[in-house]
Amino acid sequence: MKIGYLGPKATFTDLAVTTMFPYVEKIPYRTIPECIDAVSNEEIDAGVVPLENALEGSVNLTLDYLIHEQSLPIVGEIIAPIQQHLMVHPYHAHHWTEVKEIYSHSHAIAQCHKFLHAHLKKAKHVYMTSTSAAAKFVSEHPHLPIAAIANRLAAEEYGLTIVQENIHDYDYNHTRFIIVRKENEPLKIDSPLYAGDKTTLMVMLPKDQPGALHQVLSAFAWRKLNLTKIESRPAKTGLGNYFFIIDIDQKMDDVLIPGAIAELEALDCTVQVLGSYPYYII
Ligand SMILES: O=C(O)C(=O)C[C@]1(C(=O)O)C=C[C@@H](O)C=C1
């Protein structure tokens, strides 16, 4: 079995994949779209990409790519703790406060704003495709006064020295990673980390209908379907046109969720089931 992930080696996505699937062949991809395309082209059996962080919110690139470019079912979810560390090439370990640039994934930099504001106010932020891509870049440029924000495995993998540990602004820092496949079939995972099931829907409201969102929410409310997330994203068809991503705290059943979907369709909403899948908490 081949599982693709946002690489290079030692991203947080890599850590999540390694914990959940210790015995598979792991294939790194440079970007989230490249990983999703590889699933679609059947180069790999499944792909794992980040979807949402507890401090920074959704990874819009993942959501938008799945909605607008490659529609693949979500077959699983991994929730993993995120610990961000500041690291430099060993040459700079004793004068890390003088670094001029900080490299990392935009989400990782955003998770550490308070620290960066307090200790490295003048350093420029440079966004990379992932945290480990940033660590790799810093290790390949030992002469530059630069630092990366990444995890401990990345420091080990790329020979960097951690100069400040746990620099994320809030203790509860977790990221949701989704597993996508070409076919809507869950991977067989017999794991003690299993924590429940979810169903994710994409709902497009009818245009200019007063109270439409209220009616959508009542379709779930009176059936006592517990929603764990509702988020709007631009439909990219014009200003003010949005769709909603709705997570329901249970697996697809024969009655309640299909009933809610039928009610939404009767209200002229367009509904797409993005997946009904187990989730695992690391
Ligand atoms: O860059 C990485 O290490 C990733 O796996 C990506 C990612 C993200 O997109 O949110 C994953 C977890 C952290 O929140 C920071 C970055």
The ligand as an SDF file (V2000), in Angstrom:
LIG
                    3D

 16 16  0  0  0  0  0  0  0  0999 V2000
    4.0160   21.8910    7.0980 O   0  0  0  0  0  0  0  0  0  0  0  0
    3.7120   20.8510    7.7200 C   0  0  0  0  0  0  0  0  0  0  0  0
    4.4630   20.2700    8.4730 O   0  0  0  0  0  0  0  0  0  0  0  0
    2.3640   20.3180    7.5180 C   0  0  0  0  0  0  0  0  0  0  0  0
    2.1570   19.1540    7.6960 O   0  0  0  0  0  0  0  0  0  0  0  0
    1.2890   21.3280    7.1710 C   0  0  0  0  0  0  0  0  0  0  0  0
    0.6450   22.0000    8.3660 C   0  0  0  0  0  0  0  0  0  0  0  0
   -0.6440   22.7810    7.9420 C   0  0  0  0  0  0  0  0  0  0  0  0
   -0.9310   22.9270    6.7820 O   0  0  0  0  0  0  0  0  0  0  0  0
   -1.3490   23.2580    8.8520 O   0  0  0  0  0  0  0  0  0  0  0  0
    0.2420   20.9540    9.3240 C   0  0  0  0  0  0  0  0  0  0  0  0
    0.2650   21.1570   10.6470 C   0  0  0  0  0  0  0  0  0  0  0  0
    0.6730   22.4450   11.2440 C   0  0  0  0  0  0  0  0  0  0  0  0
   -0.5420   23.1000   11.5670 O   0  0  0  0  0  0  0  0  0  0  0  0
    1.4430   23.2890   10.2980 C   0  0  0  0  0  0  0  0  0  0  0  0
    1.5120   22.9980    8.9820 C   0  0  0  0  0  0  0  0  0  0  0  0
  1  2  2  0
  2  3  1  0
  2  4  1  0
  4  5  2  0
  4  6  1  0
  6  7  1  0
  7  8  1  0
  7 11  1  0
  7 16  1  0
  8  9  2  0
  8 10  1  0
 11 12  2  0
 12 13  1  0
 13 14  1  0
 13 15  1  0
 15 16  2  0
M  END
$$$$
